[in-house]
């Protein structure tokens, strides 16, 4: 049984009912629900973070989505939870409203706000495929994308409808982007073994058993079955990547609607990659995966082979399954959307500023804190915090703002920007948040020389600003 979750909406699994005399009609099975513990991972600061939340009360059980999207067991082999890639536009509206006022309220949302928040029509599909495509289009940012998805292969698989499958399109995009980097650099060359029935010559070593079967018993005395080494591109690694590439192209061709309007970009990637693998042979057997030796010069191979292995597992190494339109089984998985949003913003900043990593520092660490992005550019220096999911209560909006402002008070940050102890200047702070307006990205809006013309002042705070970026 599937339970769908959306951002900030509480899903009540069970609510106690009572008869006219106040006696309970049934009860919450505490033993059954005791094992319902949300899966947790370590965040970038080493803290445990739950993929979703469960609230257990005497009269009800409630679920609430959080910063990850994915699918996981709630009660093994009975119920599973599906957190969909959607954001609540009401949350964005309330963030804008609360950050545009100087009045600082420390109260929770009203019942009317809760009712508005819980409306399904306020849920907007996030184009996470485009975010990943853009992030991985930059080699600098692509290096940070390795841990965006967590897959629990050892757990029992979950049977789902194909339209609920967020994992496969995500892996397909990751693989194609990695493959494009490999093709652009040039396929890896290495020594590999070739077996061939040679005519009137010997090369390498003679395979005695094959020589007897293929030639001696058939009176082919002028032929010799040999094994020898060749240095070239037709090695096991490239054959494996070609095999996965065939799966990926078959999947894209039959499930274009799963890629949220990014089909032309994917077709362009496929057409760019295909010629490089035309002269690569077919892979024989899957055991070669265990014997790959990764060359530091070809760093992309390690990640591409890992993602390729995930894709083949998804289809049980059978390419015909990539073309089927029927329910599938998926391992539990979770995609880290806040980190993907951070990388998406990072890529936009790099593109707009000629990839100047001396000025744009990602994940600058200081005393257990990690700033999303630190801009080191003299008087234009600033701290940027990418907030994927914003809180809609006024008190929590201001809590997010104060967190960003607190980074500007750290001595290590001020020292990195060349500000001494006697320098009492205040560092600008910018919150970049999801904009649900379907507008095209303009690189000039993220140029360090002009970004201040785009960002808006957060009223009630000194040198705190906000800027939206489209994720549709």
Beta strands, then each sheet from edge to edge (+ up, - down):
strand 1: 2-5
strand 2: 11-15
strand 3: 40-42
strand 4: 48-50
strand 5: 52-56
strand 6: 60-65
strand 7: 68-75
strand 8: 79-83
strand 9: 86-88
strand 10: 123-125
strand 11: 149-152
strand 12: 158-160
strand 13: 190-199
strand 14: 205-206
strand 15: 223-232
strand 16: 328-330
strand 17: 332-336
strand 18: 360-366
strand 19: 369-375
strand 20: 382-387
strand 21: 428-435
strand 22: 456-457
strand 23: 464-470
sheet 1: 1+ 8+ 7- 17+ 11-
sheet 2: 2+ 6- 5+
sheet 3: 3+ 4-
sheet 4: 9+ 10-
sheet 5: 12+ 16-
sheet 6: 13+ 15- 14+
sheet 7: 18+ 19- 20+ 21+ 23+ 22-
end
